Amino acid sequence: MLILNRKEGESIKIGDEIEIEIISVSGSNVKIGIKAPREVSIFRKELYDSIISENINASKINLEKMSELKSALQYLEEDLNKKVSHYGEISEITSSLKYKAKSTPGSKIIID
């Protein structure tokens, strides 16, 4: 860590684009001004630490919720497979009925 002493009105440069100026000193309080490009994010450390903590908590995976989601997706997959299988059976029956109807002139098909 670099430690510098500065008086009111004096500045510190960080790189070519960032300048920190001591605006005023009153007891244990120091007022600073920061000149930086708009794309540079500037936060008080306690706020920055809070943001980082919230981001970490928000990114944690809730394993119980993931397990519930996995079960729901498996149920939907099984249900879809049953419907597809049932549709295939219906399609085969319909094709068979159409074939029989064409092959037997004058026949009527009644489906209950």
Phi and psi in degrees as GROMACS dihedral restraints (atoms count N, CA, C in turn):
[ dihedral_restraints ]
;  ai    aj    ak    al  type     phi  dphi    fc
    3     4     5     6     1   -89.8    20    10
    4     5     6     7     1   128.1    20    10
    6     7     8     9     1  -114.6    20    10
    7     8     9    10     1   125.5    20    10
    9    10    11    12     1  -126.6    20    10
   10    11    12    13     1   146.9    20    10
   12    13    14    15     1   -98.9    20    10
   13    14    15    16     1   132.8    20    10
   15    16    17    18     1  -136.4    20    10
   16    17    18    19     1   150.6    20    10
   18    19    20    21     1  -109.5    20    10
   19    20    21    22     1   166.5    20    10
   21    22    23    24     1   -51.3    20    10
   22    23    24    25     1   136.3    20    10
   24    25    26    27     1    86.4    20    10
   25    26    27    28     1   -10.8    20    10
   27    28    29    30     1   -90.5    20    10
   28    29    30    31     1   159.2    20    10
   30    31    32    33     1  -129.1    20    10
   31    32    33    34     1   168.0    20    10
   33    34    35    36     1  -131.0    20    10
   34    35    36    37     1   135.2    20    10
   36    37    38    39     1  -104.2    20    10
   37    38    39    40     1   137.5    20    10
   39    40    41    42     1  -120.8    20    10
   40    41    42    43     1   109.8    20    10
   42    43    44    45     1    64.9    20    10
   43    44    45    46     1  -157.5    20    10
   45    46    47    48     1   -89.5    20    10
   46    47    48    49     1   -19.5    20    10
   48    49    50    51     1  -113.7    20    10
   49    50    51    52     1    -7.3    20    10
   51    52    53    54     1  -117.1    20    10
   52    53    54    55     1   129.7    20    10
   54    55    56    57     1  -131.2    20    10
   55    56    57    58     1   132.2    20    10
   57    58    59    60     1  -115.0    20    10
   58    59    60    61     1   122.1    20    10
   60    61    62    63     1  -115.5    20    10
   61    62    63    64     1   138.7    20    10
   63    64    65    66     1   -82.7    20    10
   64    65    66    67     1   113.9    20    10
   66    67    68    69     1   -84.7    20    10
   67    68    69    70     1   -49.2    20    10
   69    70    71    72     1  -157.0    20    10
   70    71    72    73     1   157.3    20    10
   72    73    74    75     1  -128.8    20    10
   73    74    75    76     1   126.0    20    10
   75    76    77    78     1  -138.0    20    10
   76    77    78    79     1   102.1    20    10
   78    79    80    81     1    64.4    20    10
   79    80    81    82     1  -122.3    20    10
   81    82    83    84     1   -94.5    20    10
   82    83    84    85     1     3.0    20    10
   84    85    86    87     1   -97.0    20    10
   85    86    87    88     1   136.0    20    10
   87    88    89    90     1  -123.2    20    10
   88    89    90    91     1   126.7    20    10
   90    91    92    93     1  -100.7    20    10
   91    92    93    94     1   125.8    20    10
   93    94    95    96     1  -120.2    20    10
   94    95    96    97     1   155.2    20    10
   96    97    98    99     1  -118.5    20    10
   97    98    99   100     1   141.7    20    10
   99   100   101   102     1  -124.9    20    10
  100   101   102   103     1   124.6    20    10
  102   103   104   105     1  -106.6    20    10
  103   104   105   106     1   121.3    20    10
  105   106   107   108     1  -153.6    20    10
  106   107   108   109     1   157.6    20    10
  108   109   110   111     1   -60.5    20    10
  109   110   111   112     1   152.5    20    10
  111   112   113   114     1   -58.8    20    10
  112   113   114   115     1   -30.6    20    10
  114   115   116   117     1   -75.4    20    10
  115   116   117   118     1    -7.2    20    10
  117   118   119   120     1   -89.7    20    10
  118   119   120   121     1   119.5    20    10
  120   121   122   123     1   -79.3    20    10
  121   122   123   124     1   134.2    20    10
  123   124   125   126     1  -127.4    20    10
  124   125   126   127     1   122.9    20    10
  126   127   128   129     1  -133.4    20    10
  127   128   129   130     1   150.6    20    10
  129   130   131   132     1   -66.2    20    10
  130   131   132   133     1   144.6    20    10
  132   133   134   135     1   -58.3    20    10
  133   134   135   136     1   -43.0    20    10
  135   136   137   138     1   -63.7    20    10
  136   137   138   139     1   -34.3    20    10
  138   139   140   141     1   -71.2    20    10
  139   140   141   142     1   -42.5    20    10
  141   142   143   144     1   -59.6    20    10
  142   143   144   145     1   -45.5    20    10
  144   145   146   147     1   -60.8    20    10
  145   146   147   148     1   -39.0    20    10
  147   148   149   150     1   -65.0    20    10
  148   149   150   151     1   -42.2    20    10
  150   151   152   153     1   -62.2    20    10
  151   152   153   154     1   -46.1    20    10
  153   154   155   156     1   -60.5    20    10
  154   155   156   157     1   -44.4    20    10
  156   157   158   159     1   -61.5    20    10
  157   158   159   160     1   -44.8    20    10
  159   160   161   162     1   -63.6    20    10
  160   161   162   163     1   -40.3    20    10
  162   163   164   165     1   -63.4    20    10
  163   164   165   166     1   -40.2    20    10
  165   166   167   168     1   -64.6    20    10
  166   167   168   169     1   -46.0    20    10
  168   169   170   171     1   -63.4    20    10
  169   170   171   172     1   -39.4    20    10
  171   172   173   174     1   -69.3    20    10
  172   173   174   175     1   -25.9    20    10
  174   175   176   177     1   -89.3    20    10
  175   176   177   178     1    -7.5    20    10
  177   178   179   180     1   -69.7    20    10
  178   179   180   181     1   137.4    20    10
  180   181   182   183     1   -83.9    20    10
  181   182   183   184     1   127.2    20    10
  183   184   185   186     1   -84.0    20    10
  184   185   186   187     1   102.9    20    10
  186   187   188   189     1   -62.5    20    10
  187   188   189   190     1   -33.7    20    10
  189   190   191   192     1   -65.1    20    10
  190   191   192   193     1   -43.6    20    10
  192   193   194   195     1   -66.0    20    10
  193   194   195   196     1   -38.5    20    10
  195   196   197   198     1   -64.3    20    10
  196   197   198   199     1   -38.7    20    10
  198   199   200   201     1   -64.5    20    10
  199   200   201   202     1   -42.3    20    10
  201   202   203   204     1   -62.5    20    10
  202   203   204   205     1   -42.4    20    10
  204   205   206   207     1   -63.6    20    10
  205   206   207   208     1   -41.8    20    10
  207   208   209   210     1   -61.8    20    10
  208   209   210   211     1   -43.6    20    10
  210   211   212   213     1   -63.1    20    10
  211   212   213   214     1   -42.5    20    10
  213   214   215   216     1   -63.5    20    10
  214   215   216   217     1   -41.6    20    10
  216   217   218   219     1   -66.5    20    10
  217   218   219   220     1   -38.2    20    10
  219   220   221   222     1   -64.3    20    10
  220   221   222   223     1   -41.3    20    10
  222   223   224   225     1   -61.6    20    10
  223   224   225   226     1   -46.0    20    10
  225   226   227   228     1   -62.5    20    10
  226   227   228   229     1   -39.2    20    10
  228   229   230   231     1   -64.5    20    10
  229   230   231   232     1   -44.8    20    10
  231   232   233   234     1   -62.9    20    10
  232   233   234   235     1   -43.1    20    10
  234   235   236   237     1   -62.5    20    10
  235   236   237   238     1   -43.2    20    10
  237   238   239   240     1   -64.1    20    10
  238   239   240   241     1   -41.8    20    10
  240   241   242   243     1   -62.1    20    10
  241   242   243   244     1   -39.2    20    10
  243   244   245   246     1   -64.0    20    10
  244   245   246   247     1   -43.1    20    10
  246   247   248   249     1   -65.9    20    10
  247   248   249   250     1   -41.5    20    10
  249   250   251   252     1   -64.0    20    10
  250   251   252   253     1   -42.5    20    10
  252   253   254   255     1   -62.4    20    10
  253   254   255   256     1   -44.9    20    10
  255   256   257   258     1   -64.2    20    10
  256   257   258   259     1   -40.4    20    10
  258   259   260   261     1   -61.5    20    10
  259   260   261   262     1   -40.8    20    10
  261   262   263   264     1   -61.6    20    10
  262   263   264   265     1   -40.8    20    10
  264   265   266   267     1   -64.5    20    10
  265   266   267   268     1   -43.7    20    10
  267   268   269   270     1   -62.7    20    10
  268   269   270   271     1   -41.8    20    10
  270   271   272   273     1   -61.8    20    10
  271   272   273   274     1   -42.6    20    10
  273   274   275   276     1   -63.8    20    10
  274   275   276   277     1   -42.8    20    10
  276   277   278   279     1   -63.9    20    10
  277   278   279   280     1   -44.4    20    10
  279   280   281   282     1   -62.5    20    10
  280   281   282   283     1   -44.3    20    10
  282   283   284   285     1   -61.4    20    10
  283   284   285   286     1   -41.7    20    10
  285   286   287   288     1   -63.3    20    10
  286   287   288   289     1   -43.3    20    10
  288   289   290   291     1   -64.8    20    10
  289   290   291   292     1   -41.1    20    10
  291   292   293   294     1   -63.1    20    10
  292   293   294   295     1   -40.1    20    10
  294   295   296   297     1   -63.8    20    10
  295   296   297   298     1   -45.5    20    10
  297   298   299   300     1   -64.9    20    10
  298   299   300   301     1   -38.6    20    10
  300   301   302   303     1   -64.8    20    10
  301   302   303   304     1   -39.1    20    10
  303   304   305   306     1   -71.2    20    10
  304   305   306   307     1   -34.2    20    10
  306   307   308   309     1   -81.6    20    10
  307   308   309   310     1   -13.8    20    10
  309   310   311   312     1  -118.8    20    10
  310   311   312   313     1    98.5    20    10
  312   313   314   315     1   -61.3    20    10
  313   314   315   316     1   137.4    20    10
  315   316   317   318     1    78.8    20    10
  316   317   318   319     1     2.0    20    10
  318   319   320   321     1   -80.7    20    10
  319   320   321   322     1   149.0    20    10
  321   322   323   324     1  -110.6    20    10
  322   323   324   325     1   142.6    20    10
  324   325   326   327     1  -110.5    20    10
  325   326   327   328     1   121.1    20    10
  327   328   329   330     1  -118.1    20    10
  328   329   330   331     1   122.4    20    10
  330   331   332   333     1  -115.2    20    10
  331   332   333   334     1   121.2    20    10
